Amino acid sequence: MDPLAPLQDLPGVDDAVGAARAAVDRLLSHRVLRRRSAEVTAESALRGARASAVLAGARITLPELRRQLESGGVGSVASGAGGPAAGGPVAGGPPGQSSLVGGAVRLYADLGTLLGPWEHAPRQVLARMHVLAVKGRLDDGLLGRPRDAGSAAGTDPDDRLDLGPLPAPAVLTSRLADLSRLLLAPTRTSAIVTAAVVHGELLALRPFPQASGLIARAAARLVLVSRGLDPKSVSVPEVGHLELEADYAGSARAYISGTAEGVARWLGHCARAVELGAQESVAVCEALRRGAEIRAGAEDG
């Protein structure tokens, strides 16, 4: 039995998934992607890293981040390598923003290299994501290590979504194992639903002392890529979540409640975020097309 199959039958979910899939299909059919998909992939990773960092508490605009990249503050955009290449921290902003944004950029820069391992060893990839996201923010001995029996109890100080108490380490260990088995099992369920479940579970579990939200959003993107919805990683679901920020926390809490209504709300939210993220990248493609036309006109003139 496919444990995820019933989720797509929840009220409103199938329609939301269908709309999201259609939006991604429209993006993938854009003629700009025939020759410039690597540029769109890199731009998607940059925008995704920035949006995810903002959801985690950073305050930085895309132009500001781009200026930092161009000046060498965070490296440079790596064409065809899955996104922006991370270097030093982002300068300026509130305390802690430099390492937060730098970690997000570093994480999204390496997502392309994690795709293969993700398909057979998702737990190890989650650990690697944590190293990428928080290196320099935590002691090296804590990098890549989920919370254990020695971790502090109570709520997560890194939790901006007010998701409630942290699950006990024993619960965390069990549910991470369940999630890994779920990802390795065959399923006919939509990639959008699977990605939403991965995203929701990681938000619920908050498996690491810091950056669990960044990791949850990046893992959801990996699911969309690995399950064939967006094989070149050109859409930007993180921007969709940011556009829906007013609903993001409430929908996540609804998922964590475990009710059918709560899960349906979260799945619908995630599908809408995928739809908006595809629209974002269509706009990127259109900008590239117009730029090419302007350059061609100038050369002809």
C-alpha positions as CSV (number, residue, x, y, z in Angstrom):
1,M,0.0,0.0,0.0
2,D,1.2,3.5,-0.9
3,P,0.9,5.5,2.4
4,L,0.9,8.8,0.6
5,A,-1.8,8.0,-1.8
6,P,-4.8,8.9,0.4
7,L,-3.3,12.4,0.9
8,Q,-4.1,13.4,-2.6
9,D,-7.7,12.5,-2.1
10,L,-8.1,15.1,0.7
11,P,-10.5,17.9,-0.1
12,G,-9.0,20.4,-2.5
13,V,-5.6,18.8,-2.7
14,D,-5.9,17.2,-6.2
15,D,-7.1,20.5,-7.7
16,A,-4.3,22.5,-6.1
17,V,-1.7,19.9,-7.3
18,G,-3.2,20.0,-10.8
19,A,-2.9,23.8,-10.9
20,A,0.7,23.7,-9.7
21,R,1.7,21.0,-12.1
22,A,0.2,22.9,-15.0
23,A,2.2,26.0,-13.9
24,V,5.4,24.1,-13.9
25,D,4.6,22.5,-17.3
26,R,4.1,26.0,-18.7
27,L,7.5,27.0,-17.3
28,L,9.3,24.0,-18.7
29,S,7.8,24.6,-22.2
30,H,9.2,28.2,-22.3
31,R,11.5,28.6,-25.3
32,V,14.2,30.3,-23.3
33,L,14.9,27.0,-21.5
34,R,16.0,25.4,-24.7
35,R,19.3,27.2,-24.7
36,R,19.6,29.1,-21.4
37,S,18.3,26.6,-18.8
38,A,21.6,26.8,-16.8
39,E,21.1,30.5,-16.3
40,V,17.6,30.0,-15.1
41,T,18.7,27.2,-12.8
42,A,21.3,29.5,-11.2
43,E,18.9,32.4,-10.9
44,S,16.3,30.0,-9.3
45,A,18.8,28.9,-6.7
46,L,19.8,32.5,-5.9
47,R,16.2,33.5,-5.5
48,G,15.4,30.4,-3.6
49,A,18.3,30.9,-1.2
50,R,17.3,34.5,-0.5
51,A,13.6,33.7,0.0
52,S,14.4,30.8,2.3
53,A,16.8,33.0,4.3
54,V,14.1,35.7,4.7
55,L,11.6,33.1,5.9
56,A,14.3,32.2,8.5
57,G,14.5,35.8,9.7
58,A,17.0,37.5,7.4
59,R,16.3,40.9,6.0
60,I,17.9,41.3,2.6
61,T,16.5,42.1,-0.8
62,L,17.4,40.3,-4.0
63,P,19.3,43.3,-5.4
64,E,21.3,43.6,-2.2
65,L,22.2,39.9,-2.3
66,R,23.1,40.2,-5.9
67,R,25.4,43.2,-5.2
68,Q,27.1,41.1,-2.5
69,L,27.6,38.3,-5.0
70,E,29.0,40.6,-7.6
71,S,31.4,42.2,-5.2
72,G,32.7,38.8,-4.0
73,G,31.0,38.9,-0.6
74,V,29.3,35.6,-1.1
75,G,31.2,34.4,-4.2
76,S,29.7,34.4,-7.6
77,V,26.7,32.8,-9.4
78,A,27.8,29.4,-10.7
79,S,26.3,28.9,-14.1
80,G,25.2,25.3,-14.5
81,A,26.4,24.2,-11.1
82,G,23.0,24.4,-9.4
83,G,23.1,27.9,-8.1
84,P,25.2,30.6,-6.4
85,A,28.7,29.6,-5.2
86,A,29.2,30.5,-1.6
87,G,32.3,32.3,-0.4
88,G,32.4,34.7,2.5
89,P,29.5,36.0,4.5
90,V,27.0,38.6,3.4
91,A,27.9,42.0,4.9
92,G,25.5,44.3,6.8
93,G,22.1,43.6,8.3
94,P,21.0,42.5,11.7
95,P,23.3,40.4,13.9
96,G,23.5,36.8,12.6
97,Q,22.2,37.7,9.2
98,S,25.6,37.4,7.5
99,S,26.0,33.7,8.5
100,L,22.3,33.0,7.9
101,V,22.2,34.3,4.4
102,G,25.7,32.9,3.6
103,G,24.6,29.5,4.8
104,A,21.5,29.6,2.7
105,V,23.5,30.6,-0.4
106,R,26.1,27.8,0.4
107,L,23.3,25.2,0.8
108,Y,21.5,26.1,-2.5
109,A,24.9,26.2,-4.3
110,D,25.4,22.5,-3.5
111,L,21.9,21.2,-4.0
112,G,22.7,19.9,-7.5
113,T,25.6,17.7,-6.1
114,L,23.2,16.3,-3.5
115,L,20.6,15.0,-5.9
116,G,22.2,11.6,-6.6
117,P,22.9,10.8,-2.9
118,W,19.4,12.0,-2.0
119,E,17.8,9.2,-4.0
120,H,19.4,6.5,-2.0
121,A,20.6,8.0,1.3
122,P,18.3,10.9,2.3
123,R,19.3,11.0,6.0
124,Q,23.0,11.4,5.1
125,V,22.0,14.2,2.7
126,L,20.0,16.0,5.4
127,A,23.2,15.9,7.6
128,R,25.2,17.3,4.7
129,M,22.6,20.1,4.3
130,H,23.0,21.0,7.9
131,V,26.8,21.3,7.6
132,L,26.4,23.6,4.6
133,A,23.8,25.7,6.2
134,V,25.4,26.3,9.6
135,K,29.1,25.9,9.3
136,G,30.6,28.7,11.2
137,R,27.5,29.2,13.3
138,L,27.8,26.0,15.4
139,D,30.7,24.0,17.0
140,D,32.1,21.5,14.4
141,G,31.1,18.7,16.7
142,L,27.4,19.6,16.2
143,L,27.5,19.8,12.4
144,G,25.3,17.3,10.7
145,R,24.1,15.8,14.0
146,P,20.4,15.6,14.8
147,R,19.3,16.5,18.3
148,D,20.0,13.6,20.7
149,A,19.2,12.8,24.3
150,G,21.7,15.4,25.5
151,S,20.0,18.2,23.6
152,A,18.1,20.9,25.5
153,A,14.4,20.3,25.9
154,G,11.6,22.7,25.4
155,T,11.1,25.0,22.4
156,D,13.4,25.8,19.6
157,P,15.0,29.3,19.8
158,D,15.5,29.2,16.1
159,D,11.8,28.7,15.4
160,R,10.2,31.8,13.9
161,L,7.0,29.9,13.0
162,D,5.9,29.2,16.6
163,L,5.6,25.5,15.9
164,G,5.4,24.4,19.5
165,P,7.6,22.1,21.6
166,L,10.3,20.1,20.1
167,P,9.6,16.4,19.7
168,A,11.6,14.3,22.1
169,P,14.9,12.8,20.6
170,A,13.4,9.3,20.6
171,V,10.4,10.5,18.6
172,L,12.8,12.4,16.3
173,T,14.9,9.4,15.6
174,S,11.9,7.2,14.9
175,R,10.2,9.7,12.6
176,L,13.4,10.5,10.7
177,A,13.7,6.7,10.0
178,D,10.1,6.6,8.9
179,L,10.6,9.6,6.6
180,S,13.7,8.0,5.1
181,R,11.8,4.7,4.4
182,L,9.0,6.7,2.9
183,L,11.4,8.4,0.5
184,L,13.0,5.2,-0.6
185,A,9.7,3.3,-1.2
186,P,8.0,3.4,-4.6
187,T,5.0,5.6,-4.9
188,R,2.6,7.0,-7.5
189,T,1.8,10.0,-5.4
190,S,2.5,13.4,-6.9
191,A,6.0,14.9,-6.3
192,I,4.2,18.0,-5.0
193,V,2.5,16.0,-2.3
194,T,5.6,14.1,-1.4
195,A,7.7,17.3,-1.2
196,A,5.0,18.9,1.0
197,V,5.1,15.9,3.4
198,V,9.0,16.0,3.6
199,H,8.8,19.8,4.2
200,G,6.1,19.4,6.8
201,E,7.8,16.6,8.6
202,L,11.1,18.4,8.8
203,L,9.4,21.5,10.2
204,A,7.5,19.4,12.7
205,L,10.7,17.6,13.8
206,R,13.2,20.4,13.6
207,P,15.9,17.8,13.6
208,F,18.9,20.1,14.0
209,P,19.8,22.7,16.6
210,Q,19.7,25.4,13.9
211,A,18.6,25.9,10.2
212,S,15.9,23.2,10.2
213,G,13.6,25.5,8.2
214,L,16.3,26.1,5.6
215,I,16.9,22.4,5.3
216,A,13.1,21.6,5.1
217,R,12.7,24.0,2.2
218,A,15.8,22.8,0.4
219,A,14.7,19.1,0.9
220,A,11.3,19.9,-0.6
221,R,13.0,21.3,-3.7
222,L,15.2,18.2,-4.0
223,V,12.0,16.1,-4.0
224,L,10.5,18.1,-6.8
225,V,13.7,17.7,-8.9
226,S,14.3,14.1,-8.1
227,R,10.7,13.0,-8.8
228,G,10.8,14.6,-12.2
229,L,8.4,17.5,-11.7
230,D,11.2,20.1,-12.3
231,P,14.2,18.1,-13.4
232,K,16.4,21.2,-14.1
233,S,15.4,23.0,-10.8
234,V,14.3,26.1,-12.6
235,S,11.2,26.9,-10.5
236,V,11.4,28.7,-7.2
237,P,8.9,27.3,-4.7
238,E,10.7,29.1,-1.8
239,V,9.5,32.4,-3.4
240,G,6.0,31.0,-3.4
241,H,6.2,30.3,0.3
242,L,7.5,33.8,0.9
243,E,4.6,35.3,-1.1
244,L,2.3,33.3,1.1
245,E,4.2,34.1,4.3
246,A,1.1,35.1,6.1
247,D,-0.2,31.6,5.7
248,Y,3.0,29.7,5.9
249,A,3.3,29.3,9.7
250,G,-0.4,28.7,10.2
251,S,-0.4,26.0,7.5
252,A,2.7,24.3,9.0
253,R,1.0,24.3,12.5
254,A,-2.1,22.8,10.9
255,Y,0.0,20.0,9.4
256,I,1.7,19.3,12.7
257,S,-1.8,19.0,14.3
258,G,-2.2,15.8,12.3
259,T,-5.9,16.4,11.5
260,A,-7.1,15.6,8.0
261,E,-8.1,19.3,7.6
262,G,-4.7,20.5,8.8
263,V,-2.8,18.2,6.4
264,A,-5.1,19.3,3.5
265,R,-4.4,22.9,4.3
266,W,-0.7,22.4,4.3
267,L,-0.7,20.4,1.1
268,G,-2.8,23.1,-0.6
269,H,-0.4,25.8,0.7
270,C,2.6,23.9,-0.7
271,A,0.9,23.3,-4.1
272,R,0.1,27.0,-4.3
273,A,3.7,27.9,-3.5
274,V,4.9,25.6,-6.3
275,E,2.5,27.3,-8.6
276,L,3.7,30.8,-7.6
277,G,7.3,29.7,-7.8
278,A,6.8,28.5,-11.4
279,Q,5.3,31.9,-12.3
280,E,8.3,33.6,-10.8
281,S,10.6,31.7,-13.1
282,V,8.4,32.4,-16.1
283,A,9.0,36.0,-15.4
284,V,12.8,35.3,-15.2
285,C,12.6,33.6,-18.6
286,E,10.7,36.5,-20.1
287,A,13.3,39.0,-18.8
288,L,16.0,36.9,-20.4
289,R,14.0,36.8,-23.7
290,R,13.5,40.5,-23.7
291,G,17.1,41.2,-23.0
292,A,18.2,39.0,-25.9
293,E,15.8,40.8,-28.2
294,I,17.1,44.2,-27.1
295,R,20.7,43.1,-27.7
296,A,19.8,41.7,-31.1
297,G,18.0,44.9,-32.0
298,A,21.0,47.0,-31.0
299,E,23.3,44.8,-33.1
300,D,21.1,45.1,-36.1
301,G,20.9,48.8,-35.7
